[in-house]
Amino acid sequence: MPEHSGPFCSLPVTIQDYERPFHVALAFDSFKGSLTAERACFVAGHAISAAFGEKVRLTHHPMADGGEGSLDLLLASGDFTKLDVETTDAIGRPIAASWLISADGRNAHIEVARACGLPGLSGTRLRPTHATSEGVGKIILVALDAGVNEVTLYLGGSASTDGGAGMLSVLGAQFLDEAGNRLPPGGGALNHLVRADFSHLREDARSVKWTIVTDVDVPLTGPRGAARMFAPQKGATAPQVVELEDALENLASVCSQSLGMAVGTEPGSGAAGGLGCIPLAAFDARAISGAELFAETSGLKETLIEADLVITGEGRFDDQSSAGKVVGAVSQLARSMPHPVAVVVLAGGVEMVTVGEPLPAFSLARGPATLLDLTTHSESLLSRLAEAVVRLALAVRGSVT
């Protein structure tokens, strides 16, 4: 009989026989910097299978919320062609990125994080007020030249908070100061925005259908908006957060006047530093939840109809997790089932959560640990914890059966 050193290790190893196996659904998001969603599901599933064999039935549902890893899941599950493109990152450095085109050539799928993503700036001094979404616009430009009639943008993991001004400037929009000069890149410059001119915007940019896949459902501005809630994780100091909040408020005001419609009020307008706020207001655009989209396409919804337990997780579990991200979506879906489905969260870091439904959440860390420790040993830590959670669930099952 194997030795067990993780939590709940004193629980009985012998599992009673039941009419059917205990059904566990694995629905992990990626653990940024260490595990893809697919790898997290594989690692946890392998540990559970090795410990419990046929006593547990496993189904794997790798998840994404519109952030990093979204295109990888699409590519693995559908008929798409991956195309490479030269673009620039959030601070203007040349990079190579990729996007997907559907088999019929009609829909471009573009992951914002591949151009202006925060992971791409690892090891570099962050520039939160200067970071730009121009690189996303350059990918869209290539897609439009390829003749697509729909652009699906996967928002999340961006380093920029520029309200999409950088992206749209590449497509022909002009954001001008009092002297009529174009503003430099970055959200901070939007405090000097006086006029937004969309008359030179590419016609096909306005006429194509836009689908904005959001990782969070937050508004553009306010306490839960793009700057106050997310700019700190992009390197913004407290004064810079205020600067960016004022800039986005100014962008919304000026663009609302230019377009004759309210900008920044649509749900999801604050995702990816507000990147989709103008398309959602002025273009043929809709916003959809990335987590809900992948829950549907991965088959998780059907699986939960008969599952006993769903184990989900991400790099960090905190108040943002319930704002449209994978963990919140999985929890909400589980609660909608006709029978109770237990939800357990495994994450690299777990903070006190003050919003949303309370969920049992466990950190991969076995004690004080650095980020390097967690990323280096993420597979063994996740294996140990996933097995321990199922061991506990089976023990509870035995006590009530």
C-alpha positions in Angstrom: 0.0 0.0 0.0 1.5 3.4 -1.0 2.7 5.9 1.6 0.9 9.2 1.8 2.5 12.4 3.1 0.0 15.0 2.1 -3.0 16.5 3.9 -5.7 14.0 5.0 -3.0 11.3 4.9 -4.6 9.7 8.0 -7.8 8.9 6.2 -8.5 5.3 5.3 -6.8 4.0 2.2 -9.3 1.2 1.6 -12.3 2.4 -0.4 -15.6 0.5 -0.2 -17.4 -0.7 -3.3 -20.4 1.2 -4.6 -22.8 0.8 -7.4 -20.8 3.2 -9.6 -17.4 4.8 -9.5 -17.0 8.2 -7.9 -17.1 10.7 -10.7 -14.5 13.5 -10.6 -14.4 16.2 -13.2 -11.1 18.1 -13.6 -11.5 21.6 -14.9 -8.3 23.5 -14.4 -7.3 26.9 -15.8 -3.6 27.3 -16.5 -1.1 27.9 -13.6 0.8 30.8 -15.2 4.5 30.2 -15.6 4.3 26.5 -14.6 1.3 24.4 -15.9 -1.0 24.6 -18.9 -4.6 23.8 -18.3 -4.1 20.5 -20.2 -1.0 19.6 -18.2 -2.7 20.4 -14.9 -5.6 18.1 -15.7 -3.2 15.4 -16.8 -1.0 15.6 -13.7 -4.0 15.6 -11.2 -5.7 12.9 -13.1 -2.7 10.6 -13.2 -2.2 10.9 -9.4 -5.9 10.2 -8.7 -5.9 7.2 -11.1 -2.8 5.8 -9.6 -4.2 6.0 -6.1 -7.8 4.8 -6.7 -8.0 3.0 -10.0 -11.5 2.1 -11.2 -13.0 3.4 -7.9 -12.9 6.9 -9.5 -14.1 7.9 -12.9 -12.2 10.9 -14.3 -13.1 13.3 -17.0 -10.7 16.1 -18.2 -12.0 19.5 -19.2 -9.0 21.9 -19.6 -10.3 25.4 -19.3 -9.5 29.0 -20.2 -11.2 32.3 -19.6 -10.0 34.2 -22.6 -6.5 34.8 -21.3 -3.3 32.9 -22.0 -3.9 29.4 -23.3 -7.2 30.1 -25.1 -5.8 29.6 -28.6 -4.0 26.4 -27.6 -7.3 24.9 -26.4 -9.1 26.0 -29.6 -6.3 24.6 -31.7 -6.5 21.2 -29.9 -10.3 21.0 -30.2 -11.3 22.4 -33.6 -10.4 22.8 -37.2 -8.2 25.9 -37.3 -5.0 27.0 -39.0 -2.2 28.6 -36.9 -0.6 31.6 -38.6 2.5 33.5 -37.5 2.8 37.2 -37.6 5.4 39.9 -36.8 4.1 42.4 -34.2 5.2 44.3 -31.1 4.8 43.7 -27.4 3.3 46.0 -24.8 6.4 48.2 -24.7 7.0 48.3 -28.5 9.6 45.6 -28.9 9.4 43.5 -32.1 8.1 40.0 -31.4 6.7 37.0 -33.3 3.1 36.0 -32.4 0.4 33.7 -33.8 -3.3 33.8 -34.5 -5.8 31.3 -35.7 -8.1 31.4 -38.7 -11.1 29.1 -39.0 -11.3 26.4 -41.7 -13.7 28.5 -43.8 -11.4 31.5 -43.6 -14.1 33.7 -42.1 -13.1 34.1 -38.5 -9.8 35.3 -37.0 -9.1 34.2 -33.4 -6.6 36.5 -31.7 -5.3 36.2 -28.1 -4.5 39.6 -26.7 -1.9 38.2 -24.4 0.2 37.0 -27.3 0.9 40.6 -28.3 0.5 42.9 -25.3 0.6 40.2 -22.6 2.1 40.6 -19.1 4.0 37.3 -19.3 5.9 38.7 -22.3 7.4 41.3 -20.1 8.9 38.9 -17.6 12.3 40.1 -16.4 11.6 43.6 -17.8 10.8 46.7 -15.9 7.0 47.2 -16.2 5.8 50.4 -17.7 2.1 50.5 -16.7 1.3 54.0 -18.0 3.2 53.5 -21.3 2.2 49.9 -22.1 0.1 49.8 -25.3 -2.2 47.5 -27.2 -0.7 48.5 -30.6 0.6 44.9 -31.1 -3.0 43.6 -31.0 -4.0 46.0 -33.7 -1.1 44.8 -36.0 -2.4 41.3 -35.8 -6.0 42.4 -36.5 -4.6 44.3 -39.5 -3.1 41.1 -41.0 -6.4 39.3 -40.3 -8.4 42.0 -42.1 -6.0 41.9 -45.1 -6.7 38.1 -45.2 -10.4 38.8 -45.8 -12.0 37.6 -42.5 -15.4 38.9 -41.7 -15.3 38.2 -38.0 -12.7 39.0 -35.4 -12.8 37.1 -32.1 -10.6 38.7 -29.5 -9.6 36.7 -26.4 -9.0 39.2 -23.6 -7.0 38.6 -20.5 -3.4 38.7 -19.2 -2.7 42.1 -20.8 0.1 44.5 -19.6 -1.7 47.5 -21.0 -4.4 49.8 -19.6 -5.0 52.0 -22.7 -8.6 51.4 -23.4 -7.8 49.9 -26.7 -6.5 53.2 -28.1 -3.3 51.6 -29.3 -5.1 48.8 -31.1 -7.5 51.2 -32.8 -4.8 53.7 -33.7 -3.2 51.0 -35.8 -6.5 50.5 -37.6 -6.8 54.2 -38.4 -8.4 55.9 -35.5 -6.7 59.1 -34.3 -6.4 60.1 -30.6 -5.4 63.8 -30.5 -4.3 66.3 -27.9 -5.2 70.0 -27.7 -2.7 70.9 -30.4 -4.1 68.3 -32.8 -1.1 66.0 -32.3 -1.4 62.2 -32.0 -0.9 61.0 -28.5 2.0 58.8 -27.7 1.3 55.1 -26.8 0.1 54.2 -23.4 -2.8 54.7 -21.1 -1.2 57.6 -19.2 -1.3 59.8 -22.3 -5.1 59.6 -22.5 -5.2 62.3 -19.8 -4.3 64.7 -22.6 -6.9 63.4 -25.1 -9.1 66.2 -26.4 -10.5 64.7 -29.6 -11.0 61.2 -31.0 -11.3 61.0 -34.8 -12.7 57.7 -36.2 -13.2 59.0 -39.8 -10.0 57.3 -41.0 -10.7 54.0 -39.3 -10.5 51.1 -41.8 -14.0 50.4 -43.1 -13.6 46.7 -42.7 -12.6 47.2 -39.0 -16.0 48.7 -38.4 -18.0 46.4 -40.6 -16.7 43.0 -39.5 -18.4 41.3 -36.6 -16.5 41.5 -33.3 -16.7 38.9 -30.6 -15.0 40.0 -27.4 -14.2 37.0 -25.2 -13.7 38.5 -21.7 -11.9 36.9 -18.7 -13.7 39.3 -16.3 -17.0 41.1 -16.4 -15.9 44.4 -14.9 -16.7 47.9 -16.1 -14.2 50.3 -17.6 -13.9 52.6 -14.6 -14.8 52.6 -11.0 -13.7 50.5 -8.0 -14.0 47.3 -10.0 -12.7 48.8 -13.2 -9.7 48.2 -15.4 -7.3 50.6 -13.5 -8.3 50.2 -9.9 -8.7 46.5 -9.9 -6.1 45.3 -12.3 -3.4 48.0 -12.9 -1.5 47.2 -9.7 -0.8 43.7 -11.0 0.6 45.3 -14.1 3.1 47.2 -12.0 1.1 50.4 -11.3 1.9 52.3 -8.1 -1.0 54.0 -6.2 -0.5 57.3 -8.0 -0.3 55.6 -11.4 -3.6 53.8 -10.7 -5.2 57.2 -10.1 -3.5 58.5 -13.3 -4.9 55.6 -15.3 -8.3 55.8 -13.8 -8.5 59.5 -14.8 -7.2 58.6 -18.3 -9.9 56.0 -18.9 -12.6 58.3 -17.6 -11.4 60.9 -20.1 -11.2 58.4 -22.9 -14.8 57.3 -22.2 -16.0 60.9 -22.1 -14.2 62.1 -25.3 -15.1 59.0 -27.3 -18.7 59.1 -26.1 -19.0 62.7 -27.6 -17.2 61.7 -30.8 -19.3 58.6 -31.4 -22.6 59.9 -30.1 -23.0 56.9 -27.8 -21.9 55.9 -24.3 -18.5 54.2 -24.1 -17.4 52.0 -21.2 -20.8 51.0 -19.9 -21.0 47.5 -21.5 -20.3 44.5 -19.2 -16.7 43.4 -19.9 -15.6 46.9 -21.0 -12.8 46.9 -18.4 -11.3 43.5 -19.4 -7.7 43.7 -20.7 -7.2 47.3 -19.7 -10.4 48.3 -21.4 -9.3 47.0 -24.8 -12.8 46.2 -26.0 -14.7 49.3 -24.6 -14.9 51.2 -27.9 -15.8 48.2 -30.2 -18.4 47.1 -27.7 -20.0 50.6 -27.9 -19.6 51.5 -31.5 -19.1 48.4 -33.6 -21.1 45.2 -34.5 -19.7 43.6 -31.3 -20.8 41.4 -28.5 -19.1 40.3 -25.3 -19.2 36.8 -24.0 -17.6 35.1 -21.0 -14.5 33.2 -21.9 -14.9 30.8 -19.0 -18.5 30.1 -19.9 -17.5 29.6 -23.6 -14.9 27.0 -22.7 -17.2 25.3 -20.2 -19.6 24.8 -23.1 -17.1 23.8 -25.8 -15.2 21.4 -23.4 -18.3 19.5 -22.5 -18.0 20.4 -18.8 -21.7 21.4 -18.6 -22.8 17.9 -19.7 -20.3 16.2 -17.5 -21.5 18.0 -14.3 -25.0 16.6 -14.8 -23.7 13.3 -13.4 -20.4 14.3 -11.6 -19.9 14.0 -7.9 -17.0 16.4 -7.5 -15.3 19.0 -9.7 -11.8 20.0 -9.0 -10.8 23.4 -10.5 -8.0 25.8 -10.0 -5.6 28.5 -11.2 -2.4 30.2 -10.3 -4.0 32.5 -7.6 -7.4 32.2 -6.0 -8.7 35.6 -4.8 -11.5 38.1 -5.1 -10.9 38.3 -8.9 -11.7 34.6 -9.3 -15.5 35.2 -9.1 -15.5 38.1 -11.6 -15.8 36.0 -14.7 -12.8 33.8 -14.4 -12.7 30.0 -14.6 -13.1 29.1 -10.9 -16.2 31.4 -10.6 -17.7 30.1 -13.8 -17.2 26.4 -12.8 -18.7 27.1 -9.3 -21.7 28.8 -10.8 -22.2 26.0 -13.3 -22.0 23.3 -10.5 -24.6 25.2 -8.5 -27.0 25.1 -11.4 -27.0 21.3 -11.6 -30.2 19.4 -10.6 -28.1 17.6 -7.9 -25.3 18.8 -5.6 -21.9 18.8 -7.2 -19.1 19.6 -4.8 -16.4 22.1 -5.9 -12.9 22.2 -4.6 -10.3 24.8 -5.7 -6.5 24.0 -5.9 -4.4 27.1 -6.5 -0.8 28.2 -6.3 -1.8 30.9 -3.9 -5.0 31.3 -1.9 -6.1 34.6 -0.4 -9.0 35.5 1.8 -12.0 35.8 -0.5 -14.6 38.4 0.4 -16.9 38.3 -2.7 -18.9 35.5 -4.3 -19.8 32.1 -2.9 -17.4 30.7 -0.3 -15.4 27.7 -1.7 -13.1 25.2 -0.2 -9.7 26.2 -1.5 -6.2 24.7 -0.9 -2.8 26.1 -1.8 -0.2 24.0 -3.4 2.3 25.2 -0.9 3.0 22.9 2.0 4.3 25.7 4.1 6.2 29.0 3.4 7.3 28.9 -0.2 8.6 31.2 -2.9 7.1 31.6 -6.3 10.1 29.8 -7.7 9.5 26.9 -5.3 5.9 26.6 -6.4 6.6 26.8 -10.2 9.5 24.4 -10.0 7.6 21.7 -8.1 4.1 22.5 -9.3 3.5 19.0 -10.8 4.4 17.1 -7.6 2.5 19.5 -5.4 -0.6 19.4 -7.5 -0.5 15.6 -7.7 -0.2 15.3 -3.9 -3.1 17.7 -3.3 -5.4 16.3 -5.9 -5.1 12.8 -4.5 -5.6 14.1 -1.0 -8.8 15.9 -1.9 -10.3 12.8 -3.6 -9.2 10.7 -0.6 -11.2 13.1 1.7 -14.2 13.1 -0.6 -14.2 9.3 -0.7 -13.9 9.1 3.1 -16.9 11.4 3.4 -18.8 9.4 0.9 -18.2 6.2 2.8 -19.4 7.8 6.1 -22.8 8.9 4.6 -23.5 5.9 2.3 
